[in-house]
Amino acid sequence: MANQPKNIISFTSLITPIVRPLDTFIKSSLAAPTGVRWKHIFGAGLLAGIGFTMSIFVTLLAFDKQPEIEDLAKVSIVLASTLSAILGWLFLRFAVGKTTEK
């Protein structure tokens, strides 16, 4: 969960300078929608920690025939995903606030 916001911010900051000139050149919608700020990207990074399906799959493969460790890992994954969802929602709800449509 801790790396998701950092990775998404890093990738976005690396790709943004490349996408902006291309967007103008090919007249597409590669750029972020109007009104999207870096705090929105950070909030999306927090929400990215929700994905737990692959973590549970790898846990099942890694701890085969060790049900105690497997159960502990599953509970930890679900708790981390829940925490990520709550933090992402709180950040986007209260730190970012409401945007006004024009």
C-alpha positions as CSV (number, residue, x, y, z in Angstrom):
1,M,0.0,0.0,0.0
2,A,2.8,2.4,0.8
3,N,4.4,2.3,-2.6
4,Q,1.2,2.8,-4.7
5,P,0.9,6.6,-4.4
6,K,4.6,7.1,-4.9
7,N,4.7,4.9,-8.0
8,I,1.6,6.5,-9.6
9,I,2.9,10.0,-8.9
10,S,6.3,9.0,-10.3
11,F,4.9,7.5,-13.5
12,T,2.5,10.4,-14.0
13,S,5.2,13.0,-13.5
14,L,7.5,11.1,-16.0
15,I,4.9,10.6,-18.7
16,T,3.1,14.0,-18.5
17,P,5.9,16.0,-20.3
18,I,5.8,13.4,-23.1
19,V,2.0,13.3,-23.4
20,R,1.3,17.0,-23.5
21,P,3.1,17.7,-26.8
22,L,1.6,14.6,-28.4
23,D,-1.9,15.6,-27.3
24,T,-1.6,18.9,-29.1
25,F,0.0,17.2,-32.2
26,I,-2.4,14.4,-32.7
27,K,-5.5,16.2,-31.4
28,S,-6.5,13.3,-29.0
29,S,-7.5,13.2,-25.4
30,L,-4.3,11.8,-23.9
31,A,-4.0,14.7,-21.4
32,A,-5.7,14.7,-18.0
33,P,-9.2,16.2,-18.0
34,T,-9.5,19.8,-17.0
35,G,-9.4,20.4,-13.3
36,V,-7.3,17.3,-12.4
37,R,-4.5,18.2,-10.0
38,W,-1.6,16.3,-8.4
39,K,-3.6,15.8,-5.3
40,H,-6.2,13.9,-7.3
41,I,-3.4,11.7,-8.7
42,F,-2.2,11.1,-5.1
43,G,-5.7,10.2,-4.1
44,A,-5.9,7.7,-7.0
45,G,-2.6,6.3,-5.8
46,L,-4.1,5.7,-2.3
47,L,-7.0,3.9,-3.9
48,A,-4.7,1.7,-6.0
49,G,-3.8,-0.2,-2.9
50,I,-7.3,-1.7,-2.9
51,G,-6.3,-4.4,-5.5
52,F,-5.8,-7.5,-3.5
53,T,-6.9,-10.3,-5.9
54,M,-3.3,-11.0,-7.1
55,S,-1.9,-10.8,-3.6
56,I,-4.2,-13.5,-2.4
57,F,-3.4,-15.6,-5.4
58,V,0.3,-15.3,-4.8
59,T,-0.3,-16.1,-1.1
60,L,-2.1,-19.3,-2.0
61,L,0.9,-20.4,-4.2
62,A,3.6,-19.3,-1.7
63,F,2.1,-20.8,1.5
64,D,0.7,-24.0,0.1
65,K,0.3,-26.5,2.9
66,Q,0.8,-23.9,5.6
67,P,-2.7,-22.9,6.4
68,E,-1.9,-20.8,9.5
69,I,0.5,-18.5,7.6
70,E,-1.9,-18.5,4.6
71,D,-4.8,-17.4,6.8
72,L,-2.7,-14.7,8.4
73,A,-1.6,-13.4,5.0
74,K,-5.2,-13.3,3.7
75,V,-6.4,-11.3,6.8
76,S,-3.5,-8.9,6.4
77,I,-4.2,-8.4,2.7
78,V,-7.9,-7.7,3.4
79,L,-7.1,-5.3,6.2
80,A,-4.5,-3.4,4.1
81,S,-7.0,-3.2,1.2
82,T,-9.7,-1.8,3.6
83,L,-7.2,0.7,5.1
84,S,-6.2,1.8,1.6
85,A,-9.9,2.3,0.6
86,I,-10.7,4.3,3.7
87,L,-7.5,6.5,3.4
88,G,-8.2,7.1,-0.3
89,W,-11.8,8.0,0.3
90,L,-10.9,10.3,3.2
91,F,-8.2,12.0,1.3
92,L,-10.3,12.6,-1.8
93,R,-13.3,13.6,0.2
94,F,-11.7,16.0,2.6
95,A,-8.3,17.0,1.4
96,V,-9.2,17.5,-2.2
97,G,-12.7,18.8,-1.6
98,K,-15.4,19.3,-4.1
99,T,-14.7,20.7,-7.5
100,T,-17.1,23.0,-9.3
101,E,-18.2,22.3,-12.8
102,K,-18.3,25.2,-15.3
